[in-house]
């Protein structure tokens, strides 16, 4: 009897797993069929988006280093014709008790897909349509990149809202390309007193702030965007950005004037297709996931990466999880058992400030700038991104 493995999502977790199952697992299991479901016809290396959205740079990245056609990658596998199918569409409704998922196909129709095992690796997206993650299609992603490039090129002042890893790296790229030389004014807003996440060492966060300021980036902490508008009386088209800044327990209002406001917050798990009973009460929008990487209530549904609530939504954890499942998938098919995944509480984090500087943390230790530059900052992984689906993060990229 055919066992259909349905993988939802063709990103950093779903695509490598599909490659592994087709190339390594399927030859030993002739009854296996792998169905990869994704609205994206191309694998998107969004980890480098903070650099390639810049309109001009001596470190420009061509499209063929961050967008890779998916279907053609499977053509060379001997078993792909009979044991693999790519479905261009997005999950619309999961029916876990019937072992089916409704897929909204890219052509406007719908399809019911029956599965023996389901793997949810749908990742996250940004609600404002920013290309930090793949959008609905390769065409939409290209259009968003082109639009942002045009806006950056014409702006003389830019406010970046959000000082997580994406915001810090993007502000760093803008700083290295523009504010360091006085070409554009760059401002970074954070809701916390320091950039990056509170789980990092204060020294790492302080270093990030200092590195940004060295690039001419103005950092404003404890700040929240209240509103942004372009007054009709302003002929220059500049925006008036109202923010609140908290200091000493007192909140004050401040107005910034800039040509462009770019948010880097608002990442949302792509899990709207799942019943609410499968969602984690402590991690909004993310799915319940135990240490076997499965849903506690449905042992034939695996969850990987950002869609799950087990670990922080970082590429490094998605990679670890998919590698664990690769190792134990044959055992699962034969006996239904999966060895427990070991959650490593040690912090693994690295961010860049343009192509030349960076900071990171491994466990309780701060990683020096030179090492971050060597393993991540030079290329942001685009030198080997095309090999990721087959070999994972051994390509040398430093995930956020």
Steps between C-alpha positions, in 0.01 A plus 500: 500500500636842398609729781465863396720747683371854454740786576348845535759766425815507283723721710801440722339193663249356254715499186805323650269236649334441162842457337605255768184290474514484120874431473572292811177357643283428196746255335466273806123544526336435160156561656596858594365807321616853584278800425658843549246783528604863464363813333861595424643349183845621611705443815568843650817576696341773708786499753686731260202726424639776724780543244349424161207742550750786481485661154874539453792355687851384431380176659188465281349151484353375169161329501639158413672501841177530699216361281522138386235306297368212708364239259815477289700406812319165518531405134828315546377254763429153351183455708360852465266428208306230687549600863504880504249772416525876538168674560499875441259629760452592864331304778151638559350264757644212695267215598718298739232248594448412132870511409431749222601855420321736264744680272418825320685452173677786327265463201199597715360150555512280810620147563454256786825319581487183708806419709646218703735746667495879494799729554420865570794723412317811385725755672405863551419805290487874560153653516606820322619314190870573554736257321684388813316175436359359177168650398211320333695421184838558340344779293364673811834462673686651204251787485540574873879502468486734199258733677715521812812563292330789322384656826843468663673651198279811503502552878746730674379402848379155612351382829524126574244390760588186692841404640489122495752309289344611170470865601854516636651333193298714260594820684860381491487449124346846454760646732793341318365604160367849580511659845868428568590721203223753565294409193179427693374541855414163656307462826425173681213477748479234771229427755773404748785705641750293299478328160457123454326257733507517882615136515840611368781625722487873568855532368391356164211744479720791603749403231220498242397852598858628483565336164190661351596840636847461347323469164316827561168334587299693759360255756189587702409249771176456695316639198174398339346622174158649565417629153651589166351737245588736221334838568319643194686827549840329469615541142816295558299186570681437827324299768432621850559205731361536849673288762485468877826474693506370857772624735506485878146366504376803309360476149545790260387552143741587222461561127760385249510615140625257239451402138447135580383283793591133471363258764697184574263361762171318456620149416202265519498117488335361185261275690156649431396173333525306828213453749537720807521190721843429352645841588728562795339715772839646594636575150231682298450355155750219543407132510533261791813291460654245737854367518429242230421803280140382474167637609407348836147427382585366153803272479510504118548879482851638532574872546832657407660842537317828549155339482564312825517628857782281631790739429552864397420577135857496370649324198758325716224318693305414185816343361562296814142374505493393136833320537362309798191396307711395200696267726193336650243504219568145384453378856172687516378337177586153625390519864339838559771596748714813498791559736454810716645822366737663748414865550826687548443805723831649390458826309630496141478842343688708247417832333690713251544875457557520127759280328790575735387477864286284725433370850371173636450276799560129555377384834630751753781627281507799268631421152746753356423702191767335286347154542148622415642673192672180391210259541212730412569865423694461176219342297206444738503140379428583135827342389354159585126562536421293192635191676295548818208274398737207456748553783344744747704755691831327434524762224658730757220753538454638849124487562323764707 
